[in-house]
Amino acid sequence: MAKIGIVGATGKAGSRIMKEALDRGHEVTAIVRDASKLDNKTVPVLEKDVFDLKAGDLQGFDIVVNAFGAPGGQEHQHVDAGNVLIEAMKGAPNTRLIVVGGAGSLYVDEAKTTRVMDTPGFPAIFLPTASNQGKNLEILQATDSIKWTFISPSANFALGRRTGSYQTGKDNLLMNSKGDSYVSYEDFAVAVVDEIENPAHINERFTVVSEA
């Protein structure tokens, strides 16, 4: 059983990661700015803004999941929140950070020259989020003083069903058997908790794809 703190536990990703972890018997604390937005009223809560988190807040956890979602127009907060957590983790050496990343920084070619967000058809509305999540990854990759894992979903990250099955890759966009880059939030949560239970990607990024 792991002690897990989830930043952004009220969001689409965070709430499903929390449910998956609780269903598997882990000890979960919701790290949220507003506890009243939590559907689960029995889970322990640390009511604190992500930007105010310090090492002392995180030291008691084995894992801290960063499922923070920046509001529209404030996408730079993905970088800011990431940096706050990196600094806090430096004072919590026994705690590992798992980041819910984006698909925009995944590569679409084997030579790794073109990222999803660099492709001509990439929707402009998603570019600020994709680029800032990509910057968060680059900062993590240049940080060797903490233990971290960055998990990128597929391009189509959607509410769906929990099949409990998925495929993993490293830095390239994946497709499922129908040729779709898709993962449900529910199967993404399975992948996150699997990584918590059986660490296979320390200080690196990986990505997941599932069947719809």
DRENPA-3360 file (N, C-alpha, C; in nm, 2 decimals, always signed):
BEGIN
1 = MAKIGIVG = +0.08/-0.12/+0.00/+0.00/+0.00/+0.00/+0.09/+0.12/+0.00 ~ +0.06/+0.22/-0.09/+0.13/+0.34/-0.10/+0.05/+0.46/-0.04 ~ +0.12/+0.55/+0.01/+0.06/+0.68/+0.06/+0.07/+0.78/-0.06 ~ -0.04/+0.81/-0.11/-0.05/+0.89/-0.24/-0.12/+1.02/-0.21 ~ -0.06/+1.13/-0.25/-0.12/+1.26/-0.25/-0.15/+1.30/-0.39 ~ -0.27/+1.35/-0.42/-0.31/+1.38/-0.56/-0.35/+1.53/-0.57 ~ -0.26/+1.61/-0.64/-0.29/+1.75/-0.66/-0.39/+1.76/-0.78 ~ -0.50/+1.83/-0.75/-0.60/+1.84/-0.86/-0.69/+1.71/-0.85;
9 = ATGKAGSR = -0.72/+1.67/-0.74/-0.80/+1.54/-0.72/-0.95/+1.56/-0.76 ~ -0.99/+1.69/-0.79/-1.13/+1.71/-0.83/-1.15/+1.71/-0.98 ~ -1.03/+1.71/-1.05/-1.04/+1.72/-1.20/-1.07/+1.58/-1.26 ~ -1.08/+1.58/-1.40/-1.12/+1.46/-1.47/-1.01/+1.35/-1.45 ~ -0.88/+1.39/-1.46/-0.78/+1.29/-1.44/-0.76/+1.26/-1.29 ~ -0.75/+1.36/-1.21/-0.72/+1.34/-1.07/-0.83/+1.26/-1.00 ~ -0.95/+1.28/-1.03/-1.06/+1.21/-0.96/-1.06/+1.06/-1.00 ~ -1.02/+1.03/-1.12/-1.02/+0.89/-1.17/-0.90/+0.82/-1.12;
17 = IMKEALDR = -0.79/+0.89/-1.11/-0.67/+0.83/-1.05/-0.69/+0.80/-0.90 ~ -0.76/+0.89/-0.83/-0.80/+0.88/-0.69/-0.88/+0.75/-0.67 ~ -0.99/+0.74/-0.76/-1.08/+0.62/-0.75/-1.00/+0.49/-0.77 ~ -0.92/+0.49/-0.87/-0.84/+0.37/-0.90/-0.75/+0.33/-0.79 ~ -0.68/+0.43/-0.73/-0.59/+0.40/-0.62/-0.67/+0.36/-0.50 ~ -0.78/+0.42/-0.47/-0.86/+0.38/-0.35/-0.91/+0.24/-0.37 ~ -0.96/+0.21/-0.49/-1.02/+0.07/-0.52/-0.91/-0.04/-0.50 ~ -0.78/+0.00/-0.52/-0.67/-0.10/-0.50/-0.61/-0.10/-0.36;
25 = GHEVTAIV = -0.68/-0.02/-0.27/-0.64/-0.03/-0.13/-0.53/+0.07/-0.09 ~ -0.50/+0.17/-0.17/-0.39/+0.26/-0.14/-0.45/+0.37/-0.04 ~ -0.36/+0.44/+0.03/-0.40/+0.54/+0.12/-0.38/+0.68/+0.04 ~ -0.50/+0.74/+0.01/-0.50/+0.86/-0.07/-0.54/+0.98/+0.00 ~ -0.47/+1.09/-0.03/-0.51/+1.22/+0.02/-0.53/+1.31/-0.09 ~ -0.64/+1.38/-0.09/-0.67/+1.48/-0.20/-0.61/+1.61/-0.16 ~ -0.52/+1.66/-0.25/-0.46/+1.79/-0.23/-0.53/+1.89/-0.32 ~ -0.62/+1.97/-0.27/-0.71/+2.05/-0.35/-0.72/+2.19/-0.29;
33 = RDASKLDN = -0.75/+2.29/-0.37/-0.77/+2.43/-0.32/-0.91/+2.44/-0.26 ~ -1.01/+2.37/-0.30/-1.14/+2.38/-0.25/-1.20/+2.24/-0.22 ~ -1.20/+2.20/-0.09/-1.24/+2.07/-0.05/-1.39/+2.04/-0.08 ~ -1.47/+2.15/-0.09/-1.61/+2.14/-0.11/-1.64/+2.08/-0.25 ~ -1.55/+2.08/-0.34/-1.57/+2.03/-0.48/-1.54/+1.88/-0.49 ~ -1.50/+1.82/-0.38/-1.47/+1.68/-0.38/-1.60/+1.60/-0.37 ~ -1.62/+1.50/-0.47/-1.73/+1.41/-0.46/-1.72/+1.31/-0.34 ~ -1.60/+1.27/-0.33/-1.57/+1.17/-0.22/-1.55/+1.24/-0.09;
41 = KTVPVLEK = -1.64/+1.23/+0.00/-1.63/+1.31/+0.13/-1.56/+1.23/+0.24 ~ -1.51/+1.11/+0.21/-1.45/+1.03/+0.31/-1.29/+1.03/+0.30 ~ -1.24/+1.08/+0.19/-1.10/+1.08/+0.17/-1.03/+1.19/+0.24 ~ -0.92/+1.17/+0.30/-0.85/+1.28/+0.37/-0.81/+1.39/+0.28 ~ -0.81/+1.51/+0.33/-0.79/+1.63/+0.24/-0.68/+1.72/+0.29 ~ -0.59/+1.76/+0.20/-0.50/+1.87/+0.23/-0.55/+1.99/+0.15 ~ -0.61/+2.08/+0.22/-0.68/+2.20/+0.14/-0.57/+2.31/+0.13 ~ -0.51/+2.31/+0.02/-0.40/+2.40/+0.00/-0.38/+2.43/-0.15;
49 = DVFDLKAG = -0.35/+2.55/-0.19/-0.32/+2.59/-0.33/-0.19/+2.52/-0.37 ~ -0.19/+2.47/-0.49/-0.06/+2.40/-0.54/+0.06/+2.50/-0.53 ~ +0.03/+2.63/-0.55/+0.15/+2.72/-0.55/+0.20/+2.75/-0.40 ~ +0.13/+2.70/-0.30/+0.17/+2.72/-0.16/+0.23/+2.59/-0.10 ~ +0.24/+2.48/-0.18/+0.29/+2.36/-0.13/+0.44/+2.37/-0.11 ~ +0.48/+2.31/+0.01/+0.62/+2.31/+0.05/+0.67/+2.16/+0.07 ~ +0.80/+2.14/+0.09/+0.85/+2.01/+0.12/+0.78/+1.94/+0.23 ~ +0.75/+2.02/+0.34/+0.69/+1.96/+0.46/+0.55/+1.90/+0.43;
57 = DLQGFDIV = +0.48/+1.96/+0.33/+0.35/+1.91/+0.29/+0.36/+1.77/+0.22 ~ +0.47/+1.75/+0.16/+0.48/+1.63/+0.07/+0.56/+1.51/+0.13 ~ +0.64/+1.54/+0.23/+0.73/+1.44/+0.29/+0.66/+1.31/+0.33 ~ +0.54/+1.32/+0.38/+0.47/+1.20/+0.43/+0.41/+1.11/+0.32 ~ +0.42/+1.15/+0.19/+0.37/+1.07/+0.08/+0.48/+0.99/+0.02 ~ +0.45/+0.87/-0.03/+0.54/+0.79/-0.11/+0.53/+0.85/-0.26 ~ +0.41/+0.89/-0.30/+0.39/+0.94/-0.43/+0.31/+1.07/-0.42 ~ +0.35/+1.17/-0.50/+0.26/+1.28/-0.53/+0.23/+1.29/-0.67;
65 = VNAFGAPG = +0.10/+1.29/-0.71/+0.05/+1.29/-0.85/+0.01/+1.44/-0.88 ~ +0.08/+1.49/-0.98/+0.04/+1.63/-1.02/-0.06/+1.62/-1.14 ~ -0.19/+1.63/-1.10/-0.30/+1.63/-1.20/-0.36/+1.77/-1.21 ~ -0.28/+1.87/-1.18/-0.32/+2.01/-1.18/-0.36/+2.05/-1.32 ~ -0.48/+2.12/-1.34/-0.52/+2.16/-1.46/-0.53/+2.32/-1.46 ~ -0.45/+2.38/-1.55/-0.45/+2.53/-1.55/-0.57/+2.58/-1.62 ~ -0.63/+2.68/-1.57/-0.75/+2.74/-1.64/-0.71/+2.81/-1.77 ~ -0.81/+2.82/-1.86/-0.79/+2.89/-1.99/-0.73/+3.03/-1.97;
73 = GQEHQHVD = -0.63/+3.06/-2.05/-0.57/+3.19/-2.04/-0.46/+3.20/-1.94 ~ -0.45/+3.09/-1.85/-0.34/+3.08/-1.75/-0.26/+2.96/-1.77 ~ -0.24/+2.92/-1.90/-0.17/+2.79/-1.93/-0.03/+2.79/-1.88 ~ +0.03/+2.91/-1.86/+0.17/+2.92/-1.80/+0.18/+2.86/-1.66 ~ +0.06/+2.84/-1.60/+0.06/+2.78/-1.46/+0.10/+2.64/-1.46 ~ +0.10/+2.57/-1.58/+0.15/+2.43/-1.58/+0.30/+2.43/-1.55 ~ +0.37/+2.53/-1.60/+0.51/+2.55/-1.58/+0.53/+2.59/-1.43 ~ +0.46/+2.69/-1.39/+0.47/+2.75/-1.26/+0.44/+2.64/-1.15;
81 = AGNVLIEA = +0.33/+2.57/-1.16/+0.30/+2.47/-1.07/+0.40/+2.35/-1.07 ~ +0.45/+2.32/-1.19/+0.55/+2.22/-1.20/+0.68/+2.26/-1.13 ~ +0.72/+2.38/-1.14/+0.84/+2.43/-1.07/+0.82/+2.43/-0.92 ~ +0.70/+2.47/-0.87/+0.68/+2.47/-0.73/+0.69/+2.33/-0.67 ~ +0.63/+2.23/-0.74/+0.64/+2.09/-0.70/+0.78/+2.04/-0.71 ~ +0.86/+2.08/-0.81/+1.00/+2.03/-0.82/+1.08/+2.08/-0.70 ~ +1.06/+2.21/-0.66/+1.13/+2.27/-0.55/+1.09/+2.20/-0.42 ~ +0.96/+2.17/-0.40/+0.91/+2.10/-0.28/+0.97/+1.96/-0.27;
89 = MKGAPNTR = +0.97/+1.89/-0.39/+1.02/+1.75/-0.39/+1.17/+1.74/-0.35 ~ +1.24/+1.85/-0.38/+1.39/+1.85/-0.34/+1.41/+1.83/-0.19 ~ +1.31/+1.87/-0.12/+1.31/+1.86/+0.03/+1.23/+1.73/+0.08 ~ +1.19/+1.65/-0.02/+1.12/+1.53/+0.02/+1.18/+1.42/-0.07 ~ +1.30/+1.38/-0.03/+1.38/+1.29/-0.12/+1.32/+1.15/-0.13 ~ +1.23/+1.11/-0.04/+1.17/+0.97/-0.04/+1.04/+0.97/-0.12 ~ +1.00/+1.09/-0.17/+0.87/+1.10/-0.24/+0.90/+1.11/-0.39 ~ +0.81/+1.04/-0.46/+0.83/+1.04/-0.61/+0.71/+1.12/-0.67;
97 = LIVVGGAG = +0.74/+1.20/-0.77/+0.64/+1.28/-0.84/+0.60/+1.22/-0.97 ~ +0.47/+1.20/-0.99/+0.41/+1.15/-1.11/+0.33/+1.27/-1.17 ~ +0.36/+1.30/-1.29/+0.29/+1.42/-1.36/+0.20/+1.37/-1.47 ~ +0.07/+1.41/-1.46/-0.02/+1.39/-1.57/+0.01/+1.49/-1.68 ~ +0.08/+1.44/-1.79/+0.13/+1.53/-1.89/+0.03/+1.54/-2.01 ~ +0.07/+1.60/-2.12/-0.01/+1.61/-2.23/+0.05/+1.53/-2.35 ~ -0.03/+1.52/-2.46/+0.02/+1.44/-2.57/+0.09/+1.53/-2.67 ~ +0.08/+1.67/-2.66/+0.14/+1.76/-2.75/+0.29/+1.75/-2.77;
105 = SLYVDEAK = +0.36/+1.70/-2.66/+0.50/+1.70/-2.67/+0.55/+1.56/-2.72 ~ +0.46/+1.47/-2.75/+0.50/+1.34/-2.81/+0.54/+1.36/-2.95 ~ +0.63/+1.28/-3.00/+0.68/+1.29/-3.14/+0.59/+1.20/-3.23 ~ +0.58/+1.25/-3.36/+0.50/+1.18/-3.46/+0.60/+1.10/-3.56 ~ +0.73/+1.12/-3.55/+0.82/+1.06/-3.64/+0.93/+0.99/-3.56 ~ +0.98/+0.88/-3.61/+1.09/+0.80/-3.54/+1.21/+0.88/-3.51 ~ +1.24/+0.98/-3.60/+1.36/+1.06/-3.58/+1.35/+1.16/-3.47 ~ +1.23/+1.17/-3.42/+1.19/+1.27/-3.31/+1.23/+1.41/-3.35;
113 = TTRVMDTP = +1.18/+1.45/-3.47/+1.20/+1.59/-3.51/+1.07/+1.67/-3.50 ~ +0.96/+1.61/-3.51/+0.83/+1.68/-3.51/+0.74/+1.63/-3.40 ~ +0.70/+1.72/-3.31/+0.61/+1.68/-3.21/+0.46/+1.70/-3.25 ~ +0.37/+1.64/-3.18/+0.23/+1.65/-3.22/+0.19/+1.80/-3.23 ~ +0.24/+1.88/-3.14/+0.20/+2.02/-3.14/+0.26/+2.10/-3.25 ~ +0.36/+2.04/-3.32/+0.43/+2.11/-3.43/+0.36/+2.08/-3.56 ~ +0.26/+1.98/-3.56/+0.20/+1.94/-3.69/+0.10/+2.04/-3.74 ~ +0.08/+2.05/-3.87/+0.00/+2.16/-3.93/-0.14/+2.16/-3.88;
121 = GFPAIFLP = -0.20/+2.05/-3.85/-0.34/+2.04/-3.81/-0.37/+2.06/-3.66 ~ -0.26/+2.08/-3.58/-0.28/+2.09/-3.44/-0.37/+2.21/-3.40 ~ -0.48/+2.19/-3.33/-0.57/+2.30/-3.30/-0.50/+2.41/-3.22 ~ -0.51/+2.53/-3.26/-0.44/+2.65/-3.20/-0.49/+2.67/-3.05 ~ -0.62/+2.63/-3.03/-0.67/+2.65/-2.89/-0.60/+2.57/-2.79 ~ -0.54/+2.45/-2.83/-0.47/+2.36/-2.74/-0.32/+2.39/-2.73 ~ -0.27/+2.48/-2.81/-0.13/+2.50/-2.82/-0.07/+2.56/-2.69 ~ -0.13/+2.66/-2.62/-0.08/+2.71/-2.50/-0.06/+2.60/-2.39;
129 = TASNQGKN = -0.16/+2.51/-2.38/-0.15/+2.40/-2.28/-0.04/+2.30/-2.32 ~ -0.04/+2.26/-2.45/+0.06/+2.17/-2.49/+0.20/+2.22/-2.48 ~ +0.22/+2.34/-2.51/+0.36/+2.40/-2.51/+0.40/+2.41/-2.36 ~ +0.32/+2.45/-2.27/+0.35/+2.47/-2.13/+0.37/+2.33/-2.06 ~ +0.29/+2.24/-2.10/+0.32/+2.10/-2.04/+0.45/+2.05/-2.10 ~ +0.48/+2.08/-2.22/+0.60/+2.04/-2.28/+0.72/+2.10/-2.21 ~ +0.71/+2.23/-2.17/+0.81/+2.30/-2.10/+0.83/+2.23/-1.96 ~ +0.72/+2.20/-1.90/+0.73/+2.13/-1.77/+0.81/+2.00/-1.78;
137 = LEILQATD = +0.79/+1.92/-1.89/+0.87/+1.80/-1.91/+1.02/+1.83/-1.93 ~ +1.05/+1.94/-2.01/+1.19/+1.97/-2.04/+1.26/+2.01/-1.91 ~ +1.19/+2.08/-1.82/+1.25/+2.12/-1.69/+1.27/+1.99/-1.61 ~ +1.18/+1.90/-1.61/+1.19/+1.78/-1.53/+1.31/+1.70/-1.59 ~ +1.33/+1.69/-1.72/+1.44/+1.62/-1.78/+1.57/+1.68/-1.74 ~ +1.57/+1.80/-1.71/+1.70/+1.87/-1.67/+1.72/+1.87/-1.52 ~ +1.63/+1.80/-1.45/+1.63/+1.80/-1.30/+1.67/+1.66/-1.26 ~ +1.79/+1.64/-1.19/+1.83/+1.51/-1.15/+1.83/+1.49/-1.00;
145 = SIKWTFIS = +1.77/+1.59/-0.93/+1.77/+1.58/-0.78/+1.64/+1.52/-0.72 ~ +1.55/+1.49/-0.81/+1.42/+1.43/-0.76/+1.39/+1.31/-0.84 ~ +1.29/+1.23/-0.79/+1.24/+1.11/-0.86/+1.11/+1.15/-0.93 ~ +1.10/+1.14/-1.06/+0.98/+1.18/-1.13/+0.94/+1.09/-1.24 ~ +0.82/+1.09/-1.28/+0.77/+1.02/-1.40/+0.66/+1.11/-1.47 ~ +0.67/+1.13/-1.60/+0.58/+1.21/-1.67/+0.50/+1.12/-1.76 ~ +0.37/+1.12/-1.75/+0.29/+1.02/-1.83/+0.20/+1.10/-1.93 ~ +0.23/+1.08/-2.06/+0.15/+1.15/-2.16/+0.04/+1.06/-2.21;
153 = PSANFALG = -0.08/+1.11/-2.21/-0.20/+1.04/-2.27/-0.18/+1.03/-2.42 ~ -0.28/+0.97/-2.49/-0.29/+0.98/-2.63/-0.35/+1.11/-2.67 ~ -0.35/+1.14/-2.80/-0.40/+1.27/-2.85/-0.55/+1.28/-2.82 ~ -0.63/+1.18/-2.83/-0.77/+1.18/-2.79/-0.78/+1.13/-2.64 ~ -0.78/+1.22/-2.55/-0.79/+1.18/-2.40/-0.93/+1.21/-2.36 ~ -1.01/+1.11/-2.34/-1.15/+1.13/-2.33/-1.21/+1.04/-2.22 ~ -1.32/+1.09/-2.17/-1.40/+1.01/-2.07/-1.45/+0.89/-2.14 ~ -1.44/+0.77/-2.08/-1.48/+0.65/-2.15/-1.51/+0.54/-2.05;
161 = RRTGSYQT = -1.44/+0.42/-2.08/-1.47/+0.31/-1.98/-1.33/+0.26/-1.94 ~ -1.34/+0.18/-1.83/-1.22/+0.12/-1.78/-1.21/-0.02/-1.84 ~ -1.12/-0.04/-1.93/-1.10/-0.18/-1.98/-0.99/-0.25/-1.90 ~ -0.91/-0.17/-1.83/-0.80/-0.23/-1.76/-0.68/-0.27/-1.84 ~ -0.69/-0.24/-1.97/-0.58/-0.28/-2.06/-0.53/-0.16/-2.14 ~ -0.40/-0.16/-2.17/-0.35/-0.05/-2.24/-0.21/-0.09/-2.29 ~ -0.16/-0.01/-2.39/-0.02/-0.03/-2.44/+0.06/+0.09/-2.40 ~ +0.19/+0.07/-2.38/+0.28/+0.18/-2.35/+0.39/+0.20/-2.45;
169 = GKDNLLMN = +0.43/+0.33/-2.46/+0.54/+0.36/-2.54/+0.63/+0.47/-2.47 ~ +0.73/+0.52/-2.54/+0.82/+0.62/-2.47/+0.78/+0.76/-2.51 ~ +0.84/+0.81/-2.62/+0.82/+0.95/-2.66/+0.75/+0.97/-2.79 ~ +0.70/+0.86/-2.85/+0.62/+0.87/-2.97/+0.47/+0.84/-2.95 ~ +0.39/+0.92/-3.03/+0.25/+0.90/-3.03/+0.21/+0.76/-3.07 ~ +0.12/+0.70/-2.99/+0.08/+0.56/-3.02/-0.06/+0.56/-3.08 ~ -0.09/+0.45/-3.16/-0.22/+0.43/-3.21/-0.27/+0.29/-3.16 ~ -0.41/+0.29/-3.15/-0.46/+0.16/-3.11/-0.49/+0.07/-3.23;
177 = SKGDSYVS = -0.56/-0.04/-3.21/-0.58/-0.13/-3.32/-0.67/-0.07/-3.43 ~ -0.74/+0.03/-3.40/-0.83/+0.10/-3.50/-0.76/+0.22/-3.57 ~ -0.63/+0.24/-3.53/-0.55/+0.35/-3.59/-0.58/+0.48/-3.52 ~ -0.64/+0.48/-3.40/-0.67/+0.60/-3.33/-0.58/+0.62/-3.21 ~ -0.53/+0.74/-3.19/-0.45/+0.77/-3.08/-0.55/+0.81/-2.97 ~ -0.59/+0.71/-2.89/-0.70/+0.73/-2.79/-0.66/+0.66/-2.66 ~ -0.70/+0.73/-2.55/-0.70/+0.66/-2.42/-0.81/+0.72/-2.33 ~ -0.88/+0.64/-2.26/-0.98/+0.69/-2.17/-0.92/+0.73/-2.04;
185 = YEDFAVAV = -0.98/+0.83/-1.98/-0.93/+0.87/-1.85/-0.92/+0.76/-1.75 ~ -1.02/+0.66/-1.77/-1.02/+0.55/-1.67/-0.90/+0.46/-1.69 ~ -0.87/+0.43/-1.82/-0.75/+0.34/-1.84/-0.62/+0.41/-1.82 ~ -0.62/+0.55/-1.84/-0.50/+0.62/-1.80/-0.48/+0.61/-1.65 ~ -0.58/+0.62/-1.57/-0.57/+0.60/-1.43/-0.52/+0.47/-1.39 ~ -0.56/+0.36/-1.46/-0.50/+0.23/-1.44/-0.35/+0.23/-1.46 ~ -0.31/+0.30/-1.57/-0.16/+0.30/-1.60/-0.09/+0.38/-1.49 ~ -0.15/+0.49/-1.44/-0.08/+0.56/-1.34/-0.06/+0.48/-1.21;
193 = VDEIENPA = -0.16/+0.41/-1.17/-0.15/+0.33/-1.05/-0.07/+0.21/-1.07 ~ -0.07/+0.15/-1.19/+0.03/+0.04/-1.22/+0.17/+0.09/-1.20 ~ +0.20/+0.21/-1.25/+0.33/+0.27/-1.24/+0.37/+0.30/-1.10 ~ +0.27/+0.34/-1.02/+0.30/+0.36/-0.87/+0.33/+0.22/-0.81 ~ +0.26/+0.12/-0.84/+0.28/-0.01/-0.78/+0.41/-0.08/-0.83 ~ +0.44/-0.06/-0.96/+0.55/-0.13/-1.02/+0.63/-0.03/-1.10 ~ +0.72/+0.05/-1.04/+0.79/+0.16/-1.11/+0.87/+0.10/-1.22 ~ +0.85/+0.15/-1.34/+0.92/+0.11/-1.46/+0.98/+0.23/-1.54;
201 = HINERFTV = +0.94/+0.35/-1.50/+0.98/+0.47/-1.57/+1.03/+0.58/-1.48 ~ +1.14/+0.55/-1.40/+1.19/+0.65/-1.31/+1.27/+0.75/-1.39 ~ +1.24/+0.88/-1.37/+1.30/+0.99/-1.44/+1.30/+0.98/-1.59 ~ +1.18/+0.95/-1.64/+1.15/+0.95/-1.78/+1.00/+0.96/-1.81 ~ +0.97/+0.99/-1.93/+0.84/+1.00/-1.98/+0.79/+0.87/-2.05 ~ +0.67/+0.84/-2.03/+0.61/+0.73/-2.11/+0.47/+0.77/-2.15 ~ +0.41/+0.70/-2.25/+0.28/+0.73/-2.30/+0.19/+0.60/-2.31 ~ +0.06/+0.62/-2.30/-0.03/+0.51/-2.31/-0.14/+0.53/-2.41;
209 = VSEA = -0.18/+0.41/-2.47/-0.30/+0.41/-2.56/-0.39/+0.30/-2.52 ~ -0.52/+0.31/-2.54/-0.61/+0.20/-2.51/-0.72/+0.19/-2.62 ~ -0.79/+0.08/-2.61/-0.90/+0.07/-2.71/-1.03/+0.14/-2.66 ~ -1.10/+0.19/-2.75/-1.22/+0.27/-2.70/-1.33/+0.18/-2.65;
% end
